[in-house]
Amino acid sequence: MQNEIPTPNTLAIDIGGSGLKAAVLDAEGEMITDRVRIDTPTGAAPGAIVELLAELVKDLPDYGRVGVGFPGMVREGIVRSAPNLGNDGWSGFPLAAALQEALGKPVRIANDADVQGLAVITGKGLEMVITLGTGFGTGLYDNGRMAPHLEIAHQPFRKGETYDQQLGNAGRKEAGNDKWQKNVLRAIDKMRNLTGFDHMFIGGGNSKKLQGKLPEDVTIVDNSAGIRGAVYLWRDEAG
């Protein structure tokens, strides 16, 4: 009888505009360690972020692979844009290769909103995720299959400003929570008209600031999904 190949633990990294977070996950995407976190240094160069991440995770238990959520557009492990990290050096940076060299394990990377969605979607119909944090993020899934990432955040929203400008944390502080929430509801309607989603999930650190009843096709999810979703970047592997 052939021996089963054990599924390795996954190191999950969430690179955010305000914090760098990591934890080790089991095969089901559950955290087997407490999450570790440090503030994201403003305007830091990509190489410096890689070094900080390697230092952040050095004392975590063993893992066999790495999944990363990144606040921007990434294709084939190479960063295309990172507007909320404040350093132009991200464009064209081979982040997957740099982290693989620093950590010594294979690395897969996707947009952070896309990764968060992988942990919460049901896999039925057209599902959408938006994240409310330093910026505004989106992910779209067709019967569980992640669609190519679209930077909707930097498209025009209202009054000459983008979704990111009005719905990110700076926009929330400027507008106040009540007006910001009205803008979030406007954005939900626009996303419904744009995509025709069957269900939307809202995550990110500012999702907890939403008050009152939301539309029936919208659900707020725990922000830990931003970490737990990393294991699903490897779901085509054994286990």
C-alpha positions in Angstrom: 0.0 0.0 0.0 1.4 3.4 -1.0 2.0 5.7 1.9 0.0 8.9 1.9 1.9 12.2 1.4 1.3 14.4 4.4 0.0 17.9 3.6 2.5 20.5 4.8 1.6 23.4 7.0 1.3 26.7 5.3 2.9 30.0 6.4 0.3 32.7 5.8 1.5 36.2 5.3 -0.8 39.2 5.0 1.0 42.4 3.8 -1.2 45.4 4.6 -0.9 49.1 4.3 -0.8 49.4 8.1 0.5 46.0 9.3 2.5 42.9 8.4 0.9 39.8 9.8 1.7 36.1 9.7 0.6 32.7 11.2 1.1 29.0 10.4 -2.0 27.2 9.1 -2.9 23.5 9.1 -4.3 21.8 6.0 -7.8 23.1 6.7 -6.7 26.7 6.9 -7.0 26.9 10.7 -4.3 28.8 12.6 -2.0 26.5 14.7 -0.1 29.5 16.0 -1.1 32.9 17.3 -0.9 35.6 14.7 2.3 37.7 14.8 2.2 41.4 13.7 4.3 44.5 13.2 3.5 47.8 11.8 4.2 48.3 8.1 7.0 51.0 7.8 5.8 53.9 5.8 7.3 54.0 2.3 9.7 51.1 2.9 11.5 49.6 -0.1 10.4 46.1 -1.2 13.7 44.5 -0.1 13.3 46.0 3.4 9.8 44.5 3.7 11.1 41.1 2.7 13.7 41.3 5.4 11.1 42.4 8.0 8.9 39.5 7.1 11.7 37.0 7.4 12.5 38.3 10.8 8.8 38.3 11.8 8.3 34.6 11.1 11.6 33.2 12.1 10.3 31.8 15.4 7.1 30.3 14.0 6.8 26.5 13.7 7.9 24.6 10.7 5.9 24.9 7.4 6.3 23.6 3.9 4.9 26.4 1.8 4.0 30.0 1.9 0.8 31.9 0.8 0.8 35.7 0.7 -1.9 38.3 0.4 -0.6 41.6 -1.1 -2.3 45.0 -1.3 -2.1 45.6 -5.0 -1.9 43.8 -8.3 0.4 40.7 -8.6 0.8 38.5 -11.6 2.9 35.3 -11.6 4.6 36.5 -8.4 5.6 39.9 -9.8 4.1 43.1 -8.4 2.4 45.3 -10.9 1.2 48.0 -8.5 1.1 48.7 -4.7 -0.6 52.1 -4.3 -1.0 51.9 -0.5 2.6 51.0 0.3 4.0 54.4 -0.7 7.1 53.2 -2.6 7.4 53.3 -6.4 10.0 50.5 -6.2 7.2 47.9 -6.0 6.3 48.0 -9.6 8.0 45.1 -11.3 9.4 43.7 -8.1 9.7 39.8 -8.1 8.1 39.4 -4.6 7.5 35.7 -4.8 11.1 34.9 -5.8 12.5 37.3 -3.2 10.4 35.7 -0.4 11.2 32.2 -1.6 14.9 33.0 -1.4 14.5 34.6 2.1 12.3 31.8 3.5 13.6 28.8 1.7 10.1 27.5 0.8 7.9 27.8 -2.3 5.7 30.9 -2.4 2.4 31.8 -4.0 1.0 35.4 -3.9 -2.3 37.0 -4.8 -4.1 40.2 -4.1 -5.0 40.4 -0.4 -8.8 40.8 -1.0 -8.7 37.8 -3.4 -7.0 35.8 -0.7 -9.5 36.8 2.0 -12.3 35.8 -0.2 -10.9 32.3 -0.7 -11.5 31.6 3.0 -15.2 32.7 3.0 -16.9 32.0 -0.3 -19.3 29.1 -0.6 -18.2 28.2 -4.2 -21.7 28.6 -5.5 -22.7 31.2 -8.1 -21.0 34.6 -8.5 -19.6 35.8 -5.2 -17.8 39.0 -4.5 -15.6 40.2 -1.7 -14.8 43.8 -0.7 -12.3 44.7 2.0 -12.4 47.9 4.0 -9.0 48.8 5.5 -6.2 51.1 4.7 -7.7 51.0 1.2 -10.6 49.4 -0.6 -10.2 45.9 -2.1 -12.2 43.6 -4.2 -12.3 40.0 -5.3 -14.6 38.1 -7.6 -15.3 34.3 -7.8 -17.3 32.3 -10.3 -18.5 29.0 -8.7 -15.4 29.0 -6.5 -13.0 30.0 -9.2 -11.1 33.2 -8.6 -11.4 35.7 -11.4 -8.4 37.8 -12.6 -7.9 40.6 -10.2 -9.3 44.0 -11.2 -8.1 47.2 -9.5 -11.6 48.6 -9.1 -10.3 50.6 -6.0 -8.6 53.1 -8.3 -11.6 53.7 -10.7 -13.8 56.7 -10.4 -16.5 56.4 -7.7 -18.1 59.8 -6.9 -17.3 63.5 -6.7 -14.1 63.1 -8.7 -12.6 60.6 -6.3 -11.9 56.9 -6.4 -13.3 54.1 -4.3 -10.0 54.0 -2.5 -10.0 57.7 -1.7 -13.6 57.7 -0.3 -13.8 54.2 1.3 -10.2 53.7 2.6 -9.3 54.6 6.1 -8.3 58.2 5.3 -11.6 58.8 3.6 -13.5 57.3 6.5 -11.7 59.7 8.9 -12.3 62.7 6.7 -16.0 62.0 6.1 -16.9 60.5 9.6 -18.3 57.1 10.1 -22.0 57.9 9.2 -21.2 59.5 5.8 -18.6 56.8 5.2 -21.1 54.1 5.8 -23.5 55.7 3.3 -20.7 55.7 0.8 -20.0 52.0 1.5 -23.7 51.2 0.8 -23.5 53.3 -2.5 -20.4 51.2 -3.5 -22.3 47.9 -2.7 -25.0 49.0 -5.1 -22.5 49.9 -7.8 -20.8 46.6 -7.4 -24.1 44.8 -7.6 -24.9 46.7 -10.9 -21.4 46.1 -12.3 -21.1 42.3 -11.5 -24.6 41.0 -10.7 -23.1 39.1 -7.7 -25.2 36.5 -6.0 -23.6 37.3 -2.6 -21.1 39.7 -1.3 -18.8 39.3 1.7 -17.2 42.3 3.5 -14.0 42.0 5.4 -11.1 44.1 6.4 -10.3 45.9 9.7 -13.0 48.6 9.1 -15.8 46.2 8.4 -16.6 46.1 12.1 -17.4 49.9 11.9 -20.5 49.2 9.8 -23.6 49.6 11.8 -27.3 48.6 11.3 -28.8 46.3 8.8 -27.1 45.5 5.5 -28.7 44.1 2.4 -29.7 40.5 2.6 -27.2 39.5 0.0 -24.3 41.0 2.0 -22.4 39.4 4.9 -19.6 40.7 7.1 -16.8 38.2 7.8 -14.1 38.0 10.3 -10.9 39.7 9.4 -8.9 36.5 10.2 -10.0 35.3 6.7 -7.1 37.5 5.4 -4.7 35.0 7.0 -6.7 31.8 6.6 -7.3 32.3 2.9 -3.6 31.7 2.1 -3.9 27.9 2.3 -6.3 28.0 -0.6 -3.6 29.4 -2.9 -2.3 25.8 -2.7 -5.6 23.9 -3.0 -4.5 22.2 -6.3 -1.8 20.4 -4.3 -2.3 17.2 -2.4 -4.7 17.8 0.6 
